[in-house]
């Protein structure tokens, strides 16, 4: 549904905005994050980043991003169409204490609070393309002896990140009493369910899994410029009377607060052997402590939309989409916005090492902060996802013709040059990030063809070729073939009429089964039986269930990876004795056990930074709800 609620009496808030804090929550819609991959266009522009990030926001996110390019996106996970910004943060992994293997933790959902703090300053919209980073990706030792958030630079070192773990009981406590951070996290003095570092107890509050909180700075130094993320942002300081002001000459922008929720509850039964003496979770940068929680942002806001919100909205938890006077509209939350990762590598499933080859560090793995580990040789980047038509670039290249197919348009992305920072201006207030030697080190830069200093524009042609293969399963326990066919357990996956279980397969935004997407089962809750019956009644030979509540039909399975049966673990909404896929994973049944795989025909792209080669598939499903 479209959110059209208008809150009466909100107009005129601007006059009181300086005397009290107002706020509204940005909510995201759709099936999971925009994408999940090793991309960070702020710290590692033009090349895969050192570790995996979970990304929310606009569809033109890629290895190189500008505010102008974000505005040309075809969709965004933001509820507001006027917000084409990018929001990202390190992904979370579970380290199985029995096997030692690493598995991604699904993101539950994300909120971004937009606070308009009491201040003597005028609060202004983000300038288009503003980049900011908060937190320190290199921390493996406790940044302080306090478990509390501290945002005022005049009162000591800034501590912008915290981890929250709601529990039914805090006996035993989430953090060891009197911890100094050397062997465990430190509890907040204000909230026994929060602190710095990962808690040692499972987060079992109702619908409240582990949450990572990061405050973003709200003072912008225009002398440093939009892209000098080490020097361009700081937190405001106490100006008295409950007001927070920026240094003279700086611009006061909204104070964002990222809340990211992770579905840690699904792993609770698998780490009881730790007996509350360690955490099984690790950030994608190899940090087992949780001290390195951090977040990144590039503004793609339409400035007039955000300024109207700043001046006139105090919608609070009702959400930014409930603010009055929105010019660009609100997204229909029945849809979704997802893109393929621009780096082609395996980042999910059961892994023996983290993507980017980041070693585990902190506490029992060895403490102390260190420069970021050098990633393993990076796979060739895929094209920036979903390039959109727009204006020509500043090299004089014309804009793509609207008649061109998206796959044939050049993905002409750039890394904006970093302006020289103003040391005197930057020194006026402490920055949120640590010195450059402690920043996340970018991955090695690939060879590029430079047309202008600081600009990257390397484009290669590539061809994707699909093949169609038919696989037959005869009898209850077929032998796996070269395509990874399943050897199903008949008790767990019994035949349904003429349909046989053929395995668990990865799905993606382009959909592995596209004959009928999100099939309507006439109000019936999804089960494998109901999905098979529905697909068969419409003449389809393949049925797949996903995410516990979705049914898809088709006559062929588009190129998709065969997964272990254990990758499909979600119980069906209509029968908890059945398995109905998982996060971007399909439980697949085929008529007579006959499974057609793939499309036929060449498919041309233009890739940035990749050699001319052939790909086995068009898009991988490593992004989700």
C-alpha positions in Angstrom: 0.0 0.0 0.0 1.0 3.6 -0.5 1.5 5.5 2.7 -0.4 8.8 2.4 -1.0 9.7 6.0 -0.6 13.4 6.7 0.1 14.5 10.2 -1.9 17.7 11.0 -0.1 20.4 12.8 3.3 19.5 11.6 3.7 22.6 9.5 5.3 25.3 11.5 7.6 22.9 13.3 10.6 24.8 11.9 10.2 27.7 14.3 10.6 25.4 17.3 13.1 23.0 15.7 16.1 24.8 17.2 14.7 24.6 20.7 13.9 20.9 20.8 14.8 17.8 19.0 12.4 16.6 16.3 12.8 13.4 14.3 11.3 10.9 11.9 12.3 7.4 11.0 13.3 6.4 7.5 11.9 2.9 6.9 13.0 0.6 4.1 10.7 -1.8 2.2 11.1 -4.9 0.1 12.7 -8.3 0.4 16.0 -7.7 2.2 18.9 -5.4 1.4 19.6 -3.8 -2.0 22.7 -6.0 -2.3 25.4 -7.7 -0.2 29.0 -7.7 -1.5 32.5 -6.4 -1.2 31.9 -2.9 -2.4 32.6 0.4 -0.7 32.7 3.3 -3.1 33.9 5.7 -0.4 37.0 3.8 1.0 37.7 1.6 -2.0 36.4 3.4 -5.1 36.7 1.5 -8.3 37.8 -1.8 -6.8 36.4 -4.5 -4.5 36.6 -3.5 -0.9 38.4 -5.3 1.9 35.3 -6.9 3.4 31.6 -7.6 2.7 29.0 -4.9 3.2 25.2 -5.0 3.4 23.8 -2.2 1.3 20.5 -0.3 1.4 19.3 2.5 -0.8 19.3 3.3 -4.5 19.9 0.9 -7.3 22.8 2.7 -9.0 25.1 1.8 -6.1 28.3 0.3 -7.4 32.1 0.4 -7.1 32.0 4.1 -8.1 29.1 6.3 -7.1 28.3 10.0 -7.3 25.3 11.8 -6.1 24.2 12.6 -9.6 24.4 8.9 -10.6 22.4 7.9 -7.6 19.6 10.3 -8.6 19.3 8.4 -11.9 18.5 5.1 -10.1 15.5 3.1 -11.1 14.5 2.2 -7.6 15.5 2.5 -3.9 14.8 0.5 -0.8 13.9 3.8 0.9 10.2 4.4 1.4 10.7 7.9 0.0 11.3 8.4 -3.7 13.1 11.6 -3.0 15.8 9.7 -1.2 18.2 8.0 -3.6 21.0 7.8 -1.0 23.3 4.8 -0.3 23.6 3.3 3.2 25.9 0.4 4.0 27.7 -1.4 6.9 29.7 -4.5 7.5 27.8 -7.8 7.2 27.6 -10.2 10.1 28.7 -13.9 10.1 28.1 -16.8 12.4 31.1 -19.0 13.2 29.9 -22.5 14.0 31.7 -23.7 17.2 31.4 -27.3 16.1 32.6 -27.1 12.5 34.5 -23.8 12.5 32.7 -22.8 9.3 31.4 -19.3 8.7 27.8 -18.6 7.6 26.2 -15.2 6.8 23.6 -14.0 9.3 20.5 -12.7 7.4 19.7 -9.0 8.0 16.3 -8.8 9.6 15.6 -5.1 8.8 17.1 -1.6 9.0 15.8 1.8 10.3 17.5 5.1 9.9 16.5 7.8 12.4 16.7 11.3 11.1 17.2 13.6 14.1 17.0 17.3 13.9 18.7 18.3 17.1 18.1 21.4 19.2 20.7 23.9 18.0 21.5 27.6 17.4 22.5 26.6 13.8 20.3 26.4 10.8 19.9 22.7 9.9 20.4 22.2 6.1 19.8 19.3 3.8 22.8 17.2 2.8 24.6 18.5 -0.3 24.2 16.0 -3.1 27.0 13.5 -3.1 28.1 14.1 0.5 30.1 11.1 1.8 30.5 10.2 5.5 31.9 7.3 7.6 31.3 6.7 11.3 33.1 4.2 13.5 36.5 2.6 13.0 36.7 -0.6 11.0 40.2 -1.4 12.4 39.2 -1.7 16.1 39.9 -5.0 17.7 40.5 -3.7 21.2 38.1 -1.7 23.3 38.1 2.0 22.3 37.3 3.0 26.0 36.4 1.7 29.4 32.8 2.7 28.9 30.0 0.7 27.2 28.0 3.9 26.5 27.6 6.0 23.4 29.4 9.3 23.7 28.9 11.8 20.9 30.1 15.2 22.2 33.7 15.8 21.2 34.0 18.4 24.0 33.5 15.7 26.6 36.1 13.2 25.4 36.7 10.7 22.6 33.6 10.1 20.5 32.1 6.6 20.7 29.4 6.4 18.0 28.6 2.7 18.0 26.9 0.2 20.3 25.4 -3.3 20.2 21.9 -3.9 21.6 20.8 -7.4 22.7 17.2 -7.6 24.1 16.7 -10.6 26.3 13.9 -12.2 28.4 16.2 -12.2 31.4 19.6 -10.7 32.1 20.6 -13.3 34.6 23.3 -14.3 33.7 24.3 -10.9 32.3 25.0 -10.3 28.6 28.5 -9.0 29.4 30.8 -10.3 32.2 30.6 -7.9 35.2 33.6 -5.5 35.5 34.8 -6.3 32.0 37.5 -3.9 30.8 37.1 -5.0 27.2 40.3 -7.1 27.0 38.4 -10.4 27.0 34.8 -9.5 26.5 32.5 -6.5 25.7 31.6 -3.8 28.1 28.0 -3.3 29.3 26.3 0.1 29.1 25.8 1.9 32.4 22.4 2.9 31.2 21.0 -0.3 29.7 21.9 -3.9 30.7 20.8 -5.1 27.3 23.4 -2.9 25.5 27.1 -2.2 25.4 30.2 -2.2 23.1 31.3 -5.5 21.7 29.3 -8.6 21.0 27.3 -10.0 24.0 28.1 -13.5 25.2 24.4 -14.5 25.7 21.8 -15.1 23.0 19.4 -12.3 22.1 16.1 -14.0 22.8 13.7 -11.0 23.2 10.5 -11.4 21.2 11.1 -10.3 17.6 14.2 -8.5 18.8 17.5 -10.1 17.6 20.9 -8.6 17.9 21.0 -4.9 16.8 24.0 -2.8 15.7 23.6 1.0 16.3 25.8 3.6 14.7 25.4 7.4 15.0 26.5 9.5 12.1 28.1 12.9 12.5 26.0 16.0 11.6 28.6 18.8 11.1 29.9 19.2 7.5 33.1 21.0 6.7 32.7 22.5 3.2 36.4 23.4 3.2 37.2 19.7 3.2 34.7 18.9 0.5 32.1 16.2 -0.2 34.5 13.2 -0.6 37.2 13.8 2.1 35.5 11.4 4.5 38.4 11.5 6.9 38.1 15.3 7.5 34.7 16.5 6.3 32.4 15.5 9.2 32.3 15.9 12.9 29.8 15.7 15.8 28.4 18.9 17.2 29.4 20.1 20.7 27.3 21.2 23.7 26.4 24.9 23.3 24.4 25.1 26.5 20.6 25.1 27.1 20.4 21.7 25.6 21.6 22.7 22.2 24.3 21.2 20.0 26.2 23.5 17.6 28.7 22.9 14.8 32.0 24.8 14.5 31.9 28.2 12.9 31.9 27.9 9.1 30.6 24.3 9.1 27.1 23.3 8.0 24.7 21.6 10.4 23.0 18.7 8.6 20.6 16.0 9.9 21.9 13.6 12.6 21.4 10.1 11.3 21.2 7.0 13.5 21.5 3.6 11.8 19.7 0.6 13.5 20.5 -2.7 11.8 18.8 -5.8 13.1 20.3 -9.3 12.4 18.5 -12.6 12.6 20.8 -14.2 15.1 18.0 -16.1 16.8 18.0 -18.8 14.1 21.5 -19.8 15.3 20.7 -19.9 19.0 20.6 -23.7 19.3 24.0 -24.0 17.6 26.2 -22.2 20.1 25.0 -23.5 23.4 28.3 -25.2 23.8 30.0 -21.8 24.3 28.1 -21.6 27.7 28.0 -17.9 27.6 31.8 -17.6 27.6 32.2 -16.3 24.0 30.3 -14.9 21.1 29.8 -16.9 17.9 29.4 -13.8 15.7 32.0 -12.0 13.7 31.9 -9.0 11.4 32.9 -9.5 7.8 36.2 -7.7 8.4 37.3 -10.5 10.8 36.4 -8.7 14.0 35.2 -11.2 16.6 34.8 -8.4 19.3 32.2 -6.2 17.7 34.2 -3.1 18.5 34.6 -2.2 14.9 30.9 -1.5 14.2 30.8 1.2 11.5 28.7 2.6 8.7 28.9 4.6 5.5 26.6 7.0 3.6 26.5 8.8 0.3 23.7 11.4 -0.1 21.4 11.0 -3.0 18.7 13.1 -1.5 16.8 15.6 -3.5 17.7 18.6 -1.4 14.4 20.4 -1.6 12.6 17.2 -0.3 14.9 16.8 2.6 14.8 20.5 3.5 11.0 20.4 3.6 11.2 17.5 6.0 13.8 19.3 8.2 11.6 22.4 8.3 8.2 20.9 8.7 8.2 17.3 9.9 8.2 15.7 13.4 6.5 12.4 12.4 8.6 10.4 14.8 8.1 6.6 14.6 5.3 7.1 12.1 8.1 7.5 9.6 9.5 10.0 7.1 6.9 8.7 4.6 4.2 10.3 6.8 5.7 13.8 6.6 3.6 16.5 5.0 4.3 18.1 1.6 6.4 15.3 0.0 7.0 16.3 -3.6 8.4 13.0 -5.0 6.0 10.5 -3.4 6.3 7.3 -1.4 7.2 3.8 -2.7 4.7 1.0 -2.7 5.9 -1.4 0.0 4.5 -4.4 -1.8 7.5 -4.3 -4.2 11.2 -4.7 -3.7 14.5 -3.1 -5.0 17.4 -5.5 -5.3 20.5 -5.5 -7.6 23.3 -8.0 -8.3 26.6 -7.5 -6.5 29.3 -5.9 -8.8 31.9 -8.4 -7.5 31.4 -12.0 -8.6 32.5 -14.2 -5.7 31.0 -16.6 -3.2 30.0 -14.8 0.0 27.3 -17.0 1.5 26.8 -20.7 2.3 29.3 -22.4 4.6 32.7 -20.8 4.2 36.1 -21.8 5.6 37.3 -18.2 5.4 35.7 -14.8 5.1 35.4 -13.2 1.7 38.5 -11.0 1.1 40.5 -13.5 3.2 40.1 -11.4 6.3 41.6 -13.3 9.3 39.7 -13.5 12.6 41.2 -11.1 15.2 40.4 -9.9 18.7 40.1 -11.4 22.1 41.2 -15.1 22.0 42.3 -14.6 18.4 44.8 -11.9 19.3 44.0 -8.3 20.3 45.2 -4.9 19.4 44.3 -2.8 16.4 46.2 -3.3 13.2 46.1 -2.1 9.6 43.5 -3.8 7.5 44.5 -7.1 6.1 45.3 -7.2 2.4 42.4 -9.0 0.6 43.1 -12.0 -1.5 43.3 -11.4 -5.2 39.9 -10.0 -6.2 37.6 -11.5 -8.8 36.9 -9.3 -11.7 34.0 -6.9 -11.0 30.7 -7.3 -12.7 29.2 -4.3 -14.4 27.7 -1.6 -12.1 24.1 -2.9 -11.7 21.2 -1.6 -13.5 22.8 1.4 -15.3 20.2 4.1 -16.0 19.8 6.5 -18.9 20.8 10.1 -18.0 23.0 13.0 -18.9 26.4 12.5 -20.6 29.5 12.3 -18.4 32.1 15.1 -18.1 34.4 13.5 -20.6 32.0 14.5 -23.3 30.6 11.0 -23.7 26.9 11.2 -24.8 24.1 9.9 -22.6 22.9 6.4 -23.6 20.0 6.4 -26.0 16.7 5.5 -24.4 16.2 2.9 -27.2 19.3 1.0 -26.2 18.9 -2.1 -24.1 20.1 -1.8 -20.5 22.6 -4.6 -21.1 24.2 -2.8 -24.0 24.6 0.6 -22.3 28.0 1.5 -21.2 28.5 1.3 -17.4 30.6 4.4 -17.4 31.4 5.0 -13.7 34.0 7.2 -12.1 35.8 7.7 -8.9 35.5 11.3 -7.9 38.9 13.0 -7.1 39.5 13.6 -3.4 39.8 17.3 -2.7 42.7 18.6 -0.6 41.6 18.8 3.0 41.9 22.0 5.0 44.0 21.1 8.1 43.1 24.3 9.9 39.4 23.9 9.3 39.4 20.1 10.0 41.1 20.7 13.3 38.3 22.9 14.5 36.4 19.9 15.7 37.3 16.2 16.3 36.4 14.0 13.4 34.4 10.7 13.8 37.0 8.6 12.1 40.4 7.6 13.3 43.7 8.7 11.6 44.3 7.5 8.1 46.7 4.8 9.1 43.8 3.2 11.1 41.3 3.4 8.3 40.1 0.5 6.3 42.7 -0.1 3.7 41.3 -0.3 0.2 41.9 -3.4 -1.9 44.6 -3.3 -4.5 43.6 -1.1 -7.4 43.3 -2.8 -10.8 45.0 -1.4 -13.9 42.8 1.2 -15.4 42.8 3.6 -18.3 42.9 7.1 -16.8 41.5 10.0 -18.8 41.9 12.5 -16.1 43.7 12.4 -12.7 41.6 10.7 -10.1 39.1 9.4 -12.6 38.5 5.8 -13.6 36.9 4.8 -16.8 37.9 1.3 -17.9 35.3 -0.6 -20.0 35.6 -4.0 -21.4 33.2 -6.0 -23.6 32.1 -9.4 -22.4 29.6 -12.1 -23.5 27.4 -14.2 -21.4 26.3 -17.5 -22.9 23.6 -19.7 -21.4 22.9 -23.3 -22.2 19.9 -25.5 -21.6 20.4 -28.9 -20.0 17.7 -31.4 -19.1 18.3 -33.6 -16.1 16.3 -36.7 -15.3 15.8 -38.2 -11.9 14.7 -41.9 -12.0 14.0 -43.6 -8.7 14.1 -42.3 -5.2 17.8 -41.7 -4.8 19.4 -40.6 -8.1 23.2 -40.2 -8.3 24.3 -36.5 -8.4 25.3 -35.4 -11.8 27.6 -32.8 -13.1 25.0 -30.1 -12.4 24.9 -31.1 -8.7 21.5 -32.9 -8.8 20.1 -33.7 -5.4 20.0 -37.1 -3.7 16.7 -36.4 -1.8 15.6 -38.1 1.4 12.2 -39.6 0.6 10.9 -39.2 4.1 11.7 -35.5 4.3 10.9 -34.7 0.6 8.1 -37.2 -0.5 6.8 -37.1 -4.0 3.8 -34.8 -4.6 1.6 -36.3 -7.2 3.8 -36.6 -10.3 6.4 -34.1 -8.9 9.7 -35.1 -7.3 12.0 -33.1 -5.1 15.1 -32.1 -7.1 17.0 -29.9 -4.7 17.6 -26.6 -3.1 18.7 -23.9 -5.6 19.8 -20.3 -5.4 17.3 -17.6 -6.5 18.1 -14.1 -7.6 16.3 -10.8 -8.5 15.8 -11.9 -12.1 14.1 -15.1 -10.7 15.2 -18.6 -11.3 11.5 -19.5 -11.9 9.8 -16.8 -13.9 6.7 -18.5 -15.4 4.6 -17.2 -12.5 6.2 -15.1 -9.7 4.8 -14.9 -6.2 1.9 -17.1 -7.2 -1.4 -16.4 -5.4 -2.6 -19.7 -3.9 -6.2 -18.3 -3.4 -5.5 -17.3 0.1 -4.0 -20.6 1.2 -0.8 -20.6 3.3 2.2 -21.8 1.3 3.2 -25.4 1.5 5.1 -27.5 -1.1 1.9 -29.4 -1.8 -0.1 -26.3 -2.4 2.5 -24.7 -4.6 2.9 -27.9 -6.7 -0.9 -28.2 -7.1 -1.1 -24.5 -8.1 1.7 -24.7 -10.7 0.5 -28.0 -12.1 -3.0 -26.6 -12.5 -1.5 -23.9 -14.7 0.5 -26.3 -16.8 3.9 -25.6 -15.3 6.4 -28.5 -14.8 8.5 -26.9 -12.0 7.4 -25.5 -8.7 9.5 -23.8 -6.1 8.9 -22.4 -2.6 11.0 -19.7 -0.9 11.2 -17.6 2.2 8.6 -19.8 4.0 5.7 -18.1 2.2 6.4 -17.7 -1.5 5.5 -19.9 -4.5 7.0 -19.7 -8.0 6.2 -21.7 -11.1 8.0 -22.3 -14.4 9.1 -24.7 -17.1 12.8 -24.1 -16.7 15.1 -23.1 -14.0 17.3 -20.2 -15.1 21.0 -20.5 -14.4 21.1 -20.9 -10.7 23.6 -22.5 -8.3 22.7 -25.9 -6.7 22.9 -25.5 -3.0 23.2 -28.1 -0.2 19.8 -29.3 1.1 20.7 -27.6 4.4 20.7 -24.2 2.7 16.9 -24.5 2.6 15.7 -24.5 6.2 12.7 -22.3 6.5 9.5 -24.0 7.7 6.5 -23.6 5.4 3.9 -21.1 6.6 1.2 -23.6 6.0 2.9 -26.7 7.4 5.9 -26.5 9.8 6.7 -30.1 9.0 7.7 -29.1 5.4 10.7 -26.9 4.3 9.9 -24.0 2.0 13.2 -22.7 0.8 15.2 -19.9 2.6 16.7 -16.5 2.0 17.1 -16.3 -1.8 16.9 -20.1 -1.9 14.2 -22.3 -3.5 13.0 -25.7 -2.5 12.3 -27.1 -6.0 10.0 -29.9 -7.2 9.8 -31.0 -10.9 7.3 -33.1 -12.7 8.7 -36.6 -13.1 12.0 -35.4 -11.7 12.7 -33.7 -15.1 14.5 -30.4 -14.6 15.3 -28.0 -17.4 18.1 -25.6 -16.6 19.0 -22.4 -18.3 18.3 -20.0 -21.2 19.7 -20.3 -24.7 21.5 -17.5 -26.5 24.2 -14.9 -26.1 23.8 -11.8 -23.9 26.1 -8.9 -24.3 27.3 -6.5 -21.5 29.9 -3.9 -21.1 31.9 -4.5 -17.9 34.0 -2.0 -15.9 37.4 -3.4 -14.9 36.9 -7.0 -16.1 38.6 -9.0 -18.8 36.8 -10.2 -21.8 35.5 -13.6 -20.8 32.4 -15.8 -20.7 30.2 -16.2 -17.6 28.3 -19.2 -16.5 25.4 -17.0 -15.2 23.9 -13.6 -15.6 23.2 -12.6 -12.0 23.9 -14.2 -8.6 21.4 -14.0 -5.8 23.6 -12.7 -3.0 21.2 -10.0 -1.8 17.9 -10.4 -0.1 15.1 -9.4 2.1 
